[in-house]
Amino acid sequence: MGDEVTISYATTLADGTPLESLQSKGAFTYKLGAGAPFRGLDEAVASMRLG
């Protein structure tokens, strides 16, 4: 915790319809564990591994 992370994402509905994307807005950076921009993000990012 406390690491700075930069993420970009795109979400789609089950049928492939785009829902939300940061691809047009660019990535964003925040400090892990300091209150993620939306619910569940800290846990999801903290559990990721390289590879």
N, C-alpha and C positions, 0 to 999 in steps of 0.2 A: 504494500500500500504506500501511497505517496508518490509513486512514479508518475511521470507525465506521459499520457498516451494520446495518440492521434488516430482517429478513426474516420472512415467513410463507409457508408452503407446504402443499400437500396432494398426496399421491401416490396413484395408483390402479393396479390391475392392468389388463392389456390389455382385459379384459371390463368395466371400469368399477367393479369392486369396490374400495371404499376400503381403502387399506393403512395410511396414516399421515397425520395432519393436525395442524398447529399451530393451526388455526382455533379449536378449543375451548380450547386452552391460551394462545393469544395469541402475538404475534410475539416474537422474541428478537433481541438486539443483541450484536454482537461486533466486535472490531477486526480488520479485513482484514489478513491476512498474519501474524497472531499465533498461528496454529494454530486452524483452523476446528473447530467442534464435530464435523464428520464429513468423511471423505475426499472430496476433489474440490470442496468448497464454495468455498474461496478462489479456485480457478481459474475456476469457473463465475461467481461474483459479479463477479470482477475483469474478466471479458470482457463483461459486460452493458453496454448503452448505453441512454440515455434514449430514449423514443419508441416 
